[in-house]
Amino acid sequence: MKKVLIIEDEPSIAELQRDYLQMNGYEVQIAIEGESGLAFGLSGDFDLIVLDLMLPKLSGFEICKRIREHSNIPIVMVTARREDIDVIRGLGLGADDYIVKPFKPAELVARVKAHLTRYDRLVGRKNGSNEVSVNGLSINPDERRVFIREKEITLTAKEFELLYFMASNPNHVFSKEHLFERLWGYDASGDTQTVTVHIRKLREKIEVDSSDPQFIETVWGAGYRFRI
């Protein structure tokens, strides 16, 4: 049974999330403040974290950043703040996705399922998937490892999936909408910003100069292309 950690300081919201996830077959632990949530998150006992942005003692931003230093576990950020800077900052620290309050519990369940399925597919990928190697960049899907000029770099689950998908389909132009639907697996208006942020983070990690990318090229008015 998959284990989900909910870090949420409003008990009524946390309990509603827990009830819906349990009804769908997940084991759920709740932490109602940041410090205990971080301790649970770093324990390695969970498969996914639902992380509220505004928490007492320790913010969701700080928790996300510190967990990312040790783990690639999927993190879904929950926020009541719609300002773009909050969303961008959260994803920039390594969150795989975000959802804005108020939301339907069924939507949360759908996102949790989608991220767990994709993460399992990545970490459980067996022989038969080809390693991608081009211009000093190597992507090993079996071991889920990425090297740039023989130096290993750390990617989040979603960053790895996005890079591997594009690198496996070189010179093909993908729109933000296509990438969002293909990799996030659901339709939500405006969420293509998520793709933009993940592309930016990938460039920071794999490009010599992220402002003049060698690998992930912007095709203005069309989308992105992995260039070889």
Accessible surface in RSA format (square Angstrom, percent):
REM  Atomic radii and reference values for relative SASA: ProtOr
REM  Chains: A
REM  Algorithm: Lee & Richards
REM  Probe-radius: 1.40
REM  Slices: 20
REM RES _ NUM      All-atoms   Total-Side   Main-Chain    Non-polar    All polar
REM                ABS   REL    ABS   REL    ABS   REL    ABS   REL    ABS   REL
RES MET A   1   168.71  87.4  89.26  59.1  79.45 189.2  94.15  80.0  74.56  98.8
RES LYS A   2    72.35  35.3  69.77  42.8   2.59   6.2  43.98  39.6  28.37  30.2
RES LYS A   3    61.59  30.0  61.59  37.8   0.00   0.0  27.42  24.7  34.17  36.4
RES VAL A   4     0.00   0.0   0.00   0.0   0.00   0.0   0.00   0.0   0.00   0.0
RES LEU A   5     0.00   0.0   0.00   0.0   0.00   0.0   0.00   0.0   0.00   0.0
RES ILE A   6     0.28   0.2   0.28   0.2   0.00   0.0   0.28   0.2   0.00   0.0
RES ILE A   7     0.34   0.2   0.00   0.0   0.34   0.8   0.00   0.0   0.34   0.9
RES GLU A   8     2.13   1.2   2.13   1.6   0.00   0.0   1.37   2.7   0.76   0.6
RES ASP A   9    50.99  35.7  35.36  35.2  15.63  37.0   3.27   7.7  47.72  47.6
RES GLU A  10    79.72  45.8  78.71  59.5   1.02   2.4  24.84  48.0  54.89  44.8
RES PRO A  11    76.56  55.8  75.13  68.5   1.42   5.2  76.56  63.2   0.00   0.0
RES SER A  12    82.97  70.1  69.52  92.8  13.45  31.0  52.92 112.7  30.05  42.1
RES ILE A  13    45.45  25.9  44.33  33.0   1.12   2.7  45.45  32.7   0.00   0.0
RES ALA A  14     0.43   0.4   0.43   0.7   0.00   0.0   0.43   0.6   0.00   0.0
RES GLU A  15    76.84  44.1  76.84  58.1   0.00   0.0  11.55  22.3  65.30  53.3
RES LEU A  16    85.82  47.8  83.21  59.5   2.61   6.6  85.12  59.8   0.69   1.9
RES GLN A  17     4.28   2.4   4.14   3.0   0.14   0.3   3.43   7.3   0.85   0.6
RES ARG A  18    74.34  31.2  74.34  37.9   0.00   0.0   9.56  13.1  64.78  39.3
RES ASP A  19    60.45  42.3  58.16  57.9   2.29   5.4  18.88  44.4  41.57  41.5
RES TYR A  20    76.40  35.7  76.40  43.5   0.00   0.0  31.76  23.9  44.64  55.0
RES LEU A  21     0.04   0.0   0.04   0.0   0.00   0.0   0.04   0.0   0.00   0.0
RES GLN A  22    86.94  48.6  70.62  51.6  16.32  38.9  20.11  42.8  66.83  50.7
RES MET A  23   137.38  71.1  96.75  64.0  40.63  96.7  64.79  55.1  72.59  96.2
RES ASN A  24    60.15  41.5  34.58  33.4  25.57  61.6   8.14  19.6  52.01  50.3
RES GLY A  25    42.34  52.2   0.00   N/A  42.34  52.2  31.11  85.4  11.23  25.1
RES TYR A  26    24.99  11.7  21.19  12.1   3.80   9.9  10.26   7.7  14.73  18.2
RES GLU A  27    82.31  47.3  78.66  59.5   3.65   8.7  27.88  53.9  54.42  44.4
RES VAL A  28    19.80  13.0   0.00   0.0  19.80  47.7   0.78   0.7  19.02  51.6
RES GLN A  29    71.46  40.0  68.67  50.2   2.79   6.6   8.30  17.7  63.16  47.9
RES ILE A  30    36.50  20.8  21.04  15.7  15.45  37.2  21.04  15.2  15.45  41.9
RES ALA A  31     3.63   3.3   0.00   0.0   3.63   8.3   3.63   5.1   0.00   0.0
RES ILE A  32    98.14  55.8  93.92  70.0   4.21  10.2  93.92  67.6   4.21  11.4
RES GLU A  33    35.92  20.6  35.92  27.2   0.00   0.0  19.71  38.1  16.21  13.2
RES GLY A  34     0.00   0.0   0.00   N/A   0.00   0.0   0.00   0.0   0.00   0.0
RES GLU A  35    98.84  56.7  91.07  68.9   7.77  18.5  27.04  52.3  71.80  58.6
RES SER A  36    36.61  30.9  30.24  40.4   6.38  14.7  32.33  68.8   4.29   6.0
RES GLY A  37     0.00   0.0   0.00   N/A   0.00   0.0   0.00   0.0   0.00   0.0
RES LEU A  38    12.30   6.8  12.30   8.8   0.00   0.0  12.30   8.6   0.00   0.0
RES ALA A  39    65.42  60.2  50.18  77.4  15.24  34.7  57.66  81.2   7.76  20.6
RES PHE A  40    73.07  36.6  72.34  44.8   0.73   1.9  73.03  44.3   0.04   0.1
RES GLY A  41     6.36   7.8   0.00   N/A   6.36   7.8   0.16   0.4   6.20  13.9
RES LEU A  42    74.79  41.7  44.69  32.0  30.11  75.7  48.06  33.8  26.74  71.9
RES SER A  43    56.68  47.9  20.72  27.6  35.96  82.8  31.40  66.9  25.28  35.4
RES GLY A  44    68.53  84.5   0.00   N/A  68.53  84.5  37.84 103.8  30.69  68.7
RES ASP A  45    80.93  56.7  67.97  67.6  12.97  30.7  12.75  30.0  68.18  68.0
RES PHE A  46    25.64  12.8  10.12   6.3  15.52  40.4  10.89   6.6  14.75  42.2
RES ASP A  47    45.33  31.8  41.07  40.9   4.26  10.1   6.12  14.4  39.22  39.1
RES LEU A  48     0.00   0.0   0.00   0.0   0.00   0.0   0.00   0.0   0.00   0.0
RES ILE A  49     0.08   0.0   0.08   0.1   0.00   0.0   0.08   0.1   0.00   0.0
RES VAL A  50     1.96   1.3   1.82   1.6   0.14   0.3   1.82   1.6   0.14   0.4
RES LEU A  51     0.00   0.0   0.00   0.0   0.00   0.0   0.00   0.0   0.00   0.0
RES ASP A  52     6.69   4.7   6.06   6.0   0.63   1.5   0.39   0.9   6.30   6.3
RES LEU A  53     2.70   1.5   2.58   1.8   0.12   0.3   2.58   1.8   0.12   0.3
RES MET A  54   104.23  54.0 100.65  66.6   3.57   8.5  97.29  82.7   6.94   9.2
RES LEU A  55    20.88  11.6   0.00   0.0  20.88  52.5   2.63   1.8  18.25  49.1
RES PRO A  56    60.18  43.9  48.41  44.1  11.77  42.8  59.53  49.1   0.65   4.0
RES LYS A  57   155.75  76.0 103.86  63.7  51.89 123.5  73.47  66.1  82.28  87.6
RES LEU A  58    31.61  17.6  28.15  20.1   3.46   8.7  31.09  21.8   0.52   1.4
RES SER A  59    42.49  35.9  36.85  49.2   5.64  13.0  28.15  59.9  14.34  20.1
RES GLY A  60     0.00   0.0   0.00   N/A   0.00   0.0   0.00   0.0   0.00   0.0
RES PHE A  61    12.93   6.5  12.92   8.0   0.00   0.0  12.93   7.8   0.00   0.0
RES GLU A  62    62.29  35.8  60.43  45.7   1.86   4.4  17.50  33.8  44.79  36.6
RES ILE A  63     0.00   0.0   0.00   0.0   0.00   0.0   0.00   0.0   0.00   0.0
RES CYS A  64     0.00   0.0   0.00   0.0   0.00   0.0   0.00   0.0   0.00   0.0
RES LYS A  65   101.49  49.5  99.96  61.3   1.52   3.6  43.52  39.2  57.97  61.7
RES ARG A  66    91.59  38.5  91.59  46.7   0.00   0.0  13.22  18.1  78.37  47.5
RES ILE A  67     0.00   0.0   0.00   0.0   0.00   0.0   0.00   0.0   0.00   0.0
RES ARG A  68    27.44  11.5  16.21   8.3  11.24  26.8  16.48  22.5  10.97   6.6
RES GLU A  69   115.51  66.3  78.59  59.5  36.92  87.9  40.68  78.7  74.83  61.1
RES HIS A  70   137.58  75.2  96.76  67.3  40.82 104.4  67.77  69.8  69.81  81.2
RES SER A  71    39.23  33.1  29.08  38.8  10.15  23.4  24.34  51.8  14.89  20.9
RES ASN A  72    34.99  24.1  30.44  29.4   4.54  10.9   2.80   6.7  32.19  31.1
RES ILE A  73    12.79   7.3  12.10   9.0   0.69   1.7  12.61   9.1   0.18   0.5
RES PRO A  74     2.13   1.6   2.13   1.9   0.00   0.0   2.13   1.8   0.00   0.0
RES ILE A  75     0.00   0.0   0.00   0.0   0.00   0.0   0.00   0.0   0.00   0.0
RES VAL A  76     0.03   0.0   0.03   0.0   0.00   0.0   0.03   0.0   0.00   0.0
RES MET A  77     6.69   3.5   6.69   4.4   0.00   0.0   6.69   5.7   0.00   0.0
RES VAL A  78     0.44   0.3   0.44   0.4   0.00   0.0   0.44   0.4   0.00   0.0
RES THR A  79     3.41   2.4   3.03   3.1   0.37   0.9   3.41   4.6   0.00   0.0
RES ALA A  80    67.81  62.3  44.15  68.1  23.66  53.8  44.15  62.2  23.66  62.7
RES ARG A  81    97.98  41.1  94.41  48.1   3.57   8.5  29.40  40.2  68.58  41.6
RES ARG A  82   161.40  67.8 142.78  72.8  18.63  44.4  63.96  87.4  97.44  59.1
RES GLU A  83    99.14  56.9  90.73  68.6   8.41  20.0  53.27 103.0  45.87  37.5
RES ASP A  84    91.00  63.7  85.42  85.0   5.58  13.2  19.14  45.0  71.86  71.7
RES ILE A  85   118.24  67.3 114.90  85.6   3.34   8.0 115.66  83.3   2.58   7.0
RES ASP A  86    12.26   8.6   9.29   9.2   2.97   7.0   0.78   1.8  11.48  11.4
RES VAL A  87    10.21   6.7   4.90   4.4   5.31  12.8   9.62   8.4   0.59   1.6
RES ILE A  88    55.64  31.7  55.54  41.4   0.10   0.2  55.54  40.0   0.10   0.3
RES ARG A  89   133.16  55.9 124.59  63.5   8.57  20.4  39.96  54.6  93.19  56.5
RES GLY A  90     2.22   2.7   0.00   N/A   2.22   2.7   2.22   6.1   0.00   0.0
RES LEU A  91     4.17   2.3   0.78   0.6   3.39   8.5   0.78   0.5   3.39   9.1
RES GLY A  92    14.07  17.4   0.00   N/A  14.07  17.4   7.87  21.6   6.21  13.9
RES LEU A  93    48.35  26.9  38.02  27.2  10.33  26.0  42.00  29.5   6.36  17.1
RES GLY A  94     5.38   6.6   0.00   N/A   5.38   6.6   5.38  14.8   0.00   0.0
RES ALA A  95     0.83   0.8   0.09   0.1   0.74   1.7   0.09   0.1   0.74   2.0
RES ASP A  96     0.90   0.6   0.86   0.9   0.03   0.1   0.65   1.5   0.25   0.2
RES ASP A  97     0.71   0.5   0.71   0.7   0.00   0.0   0.00   0.0   0.71   0.7
RES TYR A  98    20.76   9.7  19.94  11.3   0.82   2.1   9.63   7.2  11.13  13.7
RES ILE A  99     3.85   2.2   2.12   1.6   1.73   4.2   3.85   2.8   0.00   0.0
RES VAL A 100    30.47  20.0  22.19  20.1   8.28  19.9  22.19  19.3   8.28  22.4
RES LYS A 101    28.81  14.1  24.05  14.8   4.77  11.3  18.49  16.6  10.32  11.0
RES PRO A 102   123.84  90.3 102.63  93.6  21.22  77.1 107.12  88.4  16.72 103.9
RES PHE A 103    39.59  19.8  11.32   7.0  28.27  73.6  20.81  12.6  18.78  53.8
RES LYS A 104   157.58  76.9 154.96  95.1   2.62   6.2  99.58  89.6  58.00  61.8
RES PRO A 105    25.71  18.7  25.70  23.4   0.01   0.0  25.71  21.2   0.00   0.0
RES ALA A 106    64.76  59.5  57.14  88.2   7.62  17.3  59.78  84.2   4.98  13.2
RES GLU A 107    64.46  37.0  57.45  43.5   7.01  16.7  29.88  57.8  34.58  28.2
RES LEU A 108     1.13   0.6   1.13   0.8   0.00   0.0   1.13   0.8   0.00   0.0
RES VAL A 109     8.95   5.9   8.95   8.1   0.00   0.0   8.95   7.8   0.00   0.0
RES ALA A 110    51.69  47.5  42.66  65.8   9.03  20.5  47.26  66.6   4.43  11.7
RES ARG A 111     9.54   4.0   9.54   4.9   0.00   0.0   1.34   1.8   8.20   5.0
RES VAL A 112     0.00   0.0   0.00   0.0   0.00   0.0   0.00   0.0   0.00   0.0
RES LYS A 113    90.17  44.0  88.55  54.3   1.62   3.8  47.96  43.2  42.21  45.0
RES ALA A 114    14.96  13.8   9.22  14.2   5.74  13.1  14.85  20.9   0.10   0.3
RES HIS A 115     5.19   2.8   3.41   2.4   1.78   4.5   1.17   1.2   4.02   4.7
RES LEU A 116     7.37   4.1   7.35   5.3   0.02   0.0   7.37   5.2   0.00   0.0
RES THR A 117    79.77  56.7  73.53  74.5   6.25  14.9  52.63  70.7  27.15  41.0
RES ARG A 118    36.84  15.5  36.84  18.8   0.00   0.0   2.47   3.4  34.37  20.8
RES TYR A 119    48.13  22.5  46.91  26.7   1.22   3.2  23.50  17.7  24.63  30.4
RES ASP A 120    54.51  38.2  48.52  48.3   5.99  14.2  24.73  58.2  29.78  29.7
RES ARG A 121   100.05  42.0  89.27  45.5  10.78  25.7  61.87  84.6  38.18  23.1
RES LEU A 122     1.59   0.9   1.50   1.1   0.09   0.2   1.50   1.1   0.09   0.2
RES VAL A 123    72.43  47.7  46.07  41.7  26.36  63.5  48.38  42.0  24.05  65.2
RES GLY A 124    35.00  43.2   0.00   N/A  35.00  43.2  24.10  66.1  10.90  24.4
RES ARG A 125    53.91  22.6  43.25  22.0  10.67  25.4  15.55  21.3  38.36  23.2
RES LYS A 126   161.19  78.6 151.03  92.7  10.16  24.2  99.42  89.5  61.78  65.8
RES ASN A 127   138.60  95.6 112.35 108.6  26.25  63.2  33.61  80.9 104.99 101.5
RES GLY A 128    75.29  92.8   0.00   N/A  75.29  92.8  42.57 116.8  32.72  73.3
RES SER A 129    31.40  26.5  16.83  22.5  14.57  33.6   7.49  15.9  23.91  33.5
RES ASN A 130   119.76  82.6 112.74 108.9   7.02  16.9  28.84  69.4  90.92  87.9
RES GLU A 131    96.48  55.4  69.29  52.4  27.20  64.8  23.32  45.1  73.17  59.7
RES VAL A 132    23.87  15.7  20.96  19.0   2.92   7.0  23.87  20.7   0.00   0.0
RES SER A 133    83.43  70.5  51.55  68.8  31.88  73.4  25.47  54.2  57.96  81.2
RES VAL A 134    25.56  16.8  19.77  17.9   5.78  13.9  25.52  22.2   0.04   0.1
RES ASN A 135    88.55  61.1  56.67  54.8  31.88  76.8  19.56  47.1  68.99  66.7
RES GLY A 136    40.25  49.6   0.00   N/A  40.25  49.6  26.78  73.5  13.47  30.2
RES LEU A 137     0.02   0.0   0.00   0.0   0.02   0.0   0.00   0.0   0.02   0.1
RES SER A 138    27.88  23.6  27.76  37.1   0.12   0.3   7.28  15.5  20.61  28.9
RES ILE A 139     0.00   0.0   0.00   0.0   0.00   0.0   0.00   0.0   0.00   0.0
RES ASN A 140    32.46  22.4  32.12  31.0   0.33   0.8   4.08   9.8  28.37  27.4
RES PRO A 141     0.85   0.6   0.81   0.7   0.04   0.2   0.81   0.7   0.04   0.3
RES ASP A 142    50.26  35.2  34.17  34.0  16.09  38.0  14.49  34.1  35.77  35.7
RES GLU A 143   104.24  59.8  79.67  60.3  24.57  58.5  35.02  67.7  69.22  56.5
RES ARG A 144    34.11  14.3  21.75  11.1  12.36  29.4  10.50  14.3  23.62  14.3
RES ARG A 145    94.46  39.7  91.98  46.9   2.48   5.9  21.87  29.9  72.59  44.0
RES VAL A 146     2.33   1.5   1.52   1.4   0.82   2.0   1.52   1.3   0.82   2.2
RES PHE A 147    56.11  28.1  56.11  34.8   0.00   0.0  56.11  34.0   0.00   0.0
RES ILE A 148     9.71   5.5   8.19   6.1   1.52   3.7   8.19   5.9   1.52   4.1
RES ARG A 149   124.31  52.2 101.44  51.7  22.87  54.5  70.16  95.9  54.15  32.8
RES GLU A 150   168.31  96.6 136.82 103.5  31.49  75.0  56.21 108.7 112.10  91.5
RES LYS A 151   149.46  72.9 144.68  88.8   4.78  11.4  92.36  83.1  57.10  60.8
RES GLU A 152    80.06  46.0  58.39  44.2  21.67  51.6  23.22  44.9  56.83  46.4
RES ILE A 153    27.76  15.8  17.16  12.8  10.60  25.5  22.07  15.9   5.68  15.4
RES THR A 154    91.94  65.4  79.91  81.0  12.03  28.7  48.50  65.1  43.44  65.7
RES LEU A 155     6.18   3.4   2.09   1.5   4.09  10.3   2.19   1.5   3.99  10.7
RES THR A 156     5.88   4.2   5.53   5.6   0.35   0.8   4.59   6.2   1.29   2.0
RES ALA A 157     6.09   5.6   5.96   9.2   0.12   0.3   6.09   8.6   0.00   0.0
RES LYS A 158     4.47   2.2   4.32   2.7   0.15   0.3   3.65   3.3   0.82   0.9
RES GLU A 159     3.69   2.1   3.69   2.8   0.00   0.0   0.00   0.0   3.69   3.0
RES PHE A 160     1.23   0.6   1.20   0.7   0.02   0.1   1.20   0.7   0.02   0.1
RES GLU A 161     9.62   5.5   8.76   6.6   0.87   2.1   8.12  15.7   1.50   1.2
RES LEU A 162     0.00   0.0   0.00   0.0   0.00   0.0   0.00   0.0   0.00   0.0
RES LEU A 163     0.04   0.0   0.04   0.0   0.00   0.0   0.04   0.0   0.00   0.0
RES TYR A 164    27.75  13.0  27.75  15.8   0.00   0.0  17.39  13.1  10.37  12.8
RES PHE A 165    26.97  13.5  23.36  14.5   3.61   9.4  26.82  16.3   0.15   0.4
RES MET A 166     0.34   0.2   0.12   0.1   0.23   0.5   0.24   0.2   0.11   0.1
RES ALA A 167     5.00   4.6   0.00   0.0   5.00  11.4   0.00   0.0   5.00  13.2
RES SER A 168    53.22  45.0  25.14  33.6  28.07  64.7  28.98  61.7  24.24  34.0
RES ASN A 169    55.01  37.9  49.30  47.6   5.72  13.8   8.33  20.0  46.68  45.1
RES PRO A 170    50.86  37.1  36.57  33.3  14.29  51.9  36.57  30.2  14.29  88.8
RES ASN A 171    78.69  54.3  60.08  58.1  18.61  44.8  25.55  61.5  53.14  51.4
RES HIS A 172    99.56  54.4  94.14  65.4   5.42  13.9  58.60  60.4  40.96  47.7
RES VAL A 173    50.96  33.5  32.75  29.7  18.20  43.9  32.75  28.5  18.20  49.4
RES PHE A 174    13.03   6.5  11.54   7.2   1.48   3.9  13.03   7.9   0.00   0.0
RES SER A 175    38.31  32.4  33.47  44.7   4.84  11.1  24.52  52.2  13.80  19.3
RES LYS A 176    74.90  36.5  73.59  45.2   1.31   3.1  30.05  27.0  44.85  47.8
RES GLU A 177   110.46  63.4 105.98  80.2   4.48  10.7  59.31 114.7  51.14  41.8
RES HIS A 178    86.65  47.4  80.91  56.2   5.74  14.7  56.04  57.8  30.61  35.6
RES LEU A 179     0.00   0.0   0.00   0.0   0.00   0.0   0.00   0.0   0.00   0.0
RES PHE A 180     8.77   4.4   8.77   5.4   0.00   0.0   8.77   5.3   0.00   0.0
RES GLU A 181   123.72  71.0 118.66  89.8   5.07  12.1  35.96  69.5  87.77  71.7
RES ARG A 182   103.89  43.6  93.38  47.6  10.51  25.0  34.38  47.0  69.51  42.1
RES LEU A 183     0.45   0.3   0.45   0.3   0.00   0.0   0.45   0.3   0.00   0.0
RES TRP A 184     0.64   0.3   0.00   0.0   0.64   1.5   0.25   0.1   0.39   0.6
RES GLY A 185    38.39  47.3   0.00   N/A  38.39  47.3   8.50  23.3  29.89  66.9
RES TYR A 186    38.75  18.1  28.36  16.1  10.39  27.0  38.37  28.8   0.38   0.5
RES ASP A 187   145.72 102.1 112.17 111.6  33.55  79.3  41.24  97.1 104.48 104.2
RES ALA A 188    27.06  24.9  15.91  24.6  11.15  25.4  22.44  31.6   4.62  12.2
RES SER A 189   121.32 102.5  81.83 109.2  39.49  91.0  53.80 114.6  67.52  94.6
RES GLY A 190    56.98  70.3   0.00   N/A  56.98  70.3  36.86 101.2  20.12  45.1
RES ASP A 191    12.15   8.5  12.15  12.1   0.00   0.0   0.61   1.4  11.55  11.5
RES THR A 192    34.23  24.3  34.08  34.6   0.15   0.3  12.40  16.7  21.82  33.0
RES GLN A 193    42.85  24.0  36.87  26.9   5.97  14.2  25.93  55.2  16.91  12.8
RES THR A 194     0.19   0.1   0.19   0.2   0.00   0.0   0.00   0.0   0.19   0.3
RES VAL A 195     0.00   0.0   0.00   0.0   0.00   0.0   0.00   0.0   0.00   0.0
RES THR A 196    50.37  35.8  49.44  50.1   0.93   2.2  47.50  63.8   2.87   4.3
RES VAL A 197     3.76   2.5   3.43   3.1   0.32   0.8   3.76   3.3   0.00   0.0
RES HIS A 198     4.25   2.3   4.25   3.0   0.00   0.0   2.01   2.1   2.23   2.6
RES ILE A 199     1.67   1.0   1.67   1.2   0.00   0.0   1.67   1.2   0.00   0.0
RES ARG A 200    94.92  39.9  92.71  47.3   2.22   5.3  60.00  82.0  34.93  21.2
RES LYS A 201    40.22  19.6  40.22  24.7   0.00   0.0   6.15   5.5  34.07  36.3
RES LEU A 202     0.00   0.0   0.00   0.0   0.00   0.0   0.00   0.0   0.00   0.0
RES ARG A 203    34.81  14.6  34.80  17.7   0.01   0.0   3.97   5.4  30.84  18.7
RES GLU A 204    88.20  50.6  57.91  43.8  30.29  72.1  30.94  59.8  57.26  46.7
RES LYS A 205    69.05  33.7  50.95  31.3  18.10  43.1  43.33  39.0  25.72  27.4
RES ILE A 206     0.41   0.2   0.00   0.0   0.41   1.0   0.34   0.2   0.07   0.2
RES GLU A 207    14.41   8.3   0.64   0.5  13.77  32.8   0.27   0.5  14.15  11.5
RES VAL A 208   119.76  78.8  86.17  78.0  33.59  81.0  91.22  79.3  28.54  77.4
RES ASP A 209    70.27  49.2  64.41  64.1   5.85  13.8  27.35  64.4  42.92  42.8
RES SER A 210    50.50  42.7  38.57  51.5  11.92  27.5   8.06  17.2  42.44  59.5
RES SER A 211    99.59  84.2  61.31  81.8  38.28  88.2  55.35 117.9  44.24  62.0
RES ASP A 212   106.59  74.7  95.11  94.7  11.47  27.1  18.12  42.7  88.46  88.2
RES PRO A 213    22.91  16.7  19.71  18.0   3.21  11.7  19.71  16.3   3.21  19.9
RES GLN A 214    72.66  40.6  67.22  49.1   5.44  13.0  34.91  74.3  37.75  28.6
RES PHE A 215     0.68   0.3   0.59   0.4   0.09   0.2   0.68   0.4   0.00   0.0
RES ILE A 216     0.00   0.0   0.00   0.0   0.00   0.0   0.00   0.0   0.00   0.0
RES GLU A 217    39.14  22.5  39.13  29.6   0.02   0.0  10.52  20.3  28.62  23.4
RES THR A 218    37.41  26.6  24.25  24.6  13.16  31.4  18.75  25.2  18.66  28.2
RES VAL A 219    36.13  23.8  31.91  28.9   4.22  10.2  35.28  30.7   0.85   2.3
RES TRP A 220   221.86  89.0 196.44  95.1  25.42  59.7 171.93  91.7  49.93  81.0
RES GLY A 221    92.79 114.4   0.00   N/A  92.79 114.4  44.97 123.4  47.82 107.1
RES ALA A 222    47.99  44.1  28.82  44.5  19.17  43.6  37.64  53.0  10.35  27.4
RES GLY A 223    10.17  12.5   0.00   N/A  10.17  12.5   6.77  18.6   3.41   7.6
RES TYR A 224    13.64   6.4  13.64   7.8   0.00   0.0   2.44   1.8  11.21  13.8
RES ARG A 225    66.03  27.7  66.03  33.7   0.00   0.0   5.14   7.0  60.89  36.9
RES PHE A 226     0.86   0.4   0.34   0.2   0.52   1.4   0.34   0.2   0.52   1.5
RES ARG A 227    90.92  38.2  90.02  45.9   0.90   2.1  35.34  48.3  55.58  33.7
RES ILE A 228   104.64  59.5  57.07  42.5  47.57 114.6  80.27  57.8  24.37  66.1
END  Absolute sums over single chains surface
CHAIN  1 A    10802.7       8621.4       2181.2       5521.6       5281.1
END  Absolute sums over all chains
TOTAL         10802.7       8621.4       2181.2       5521.6       5281.1
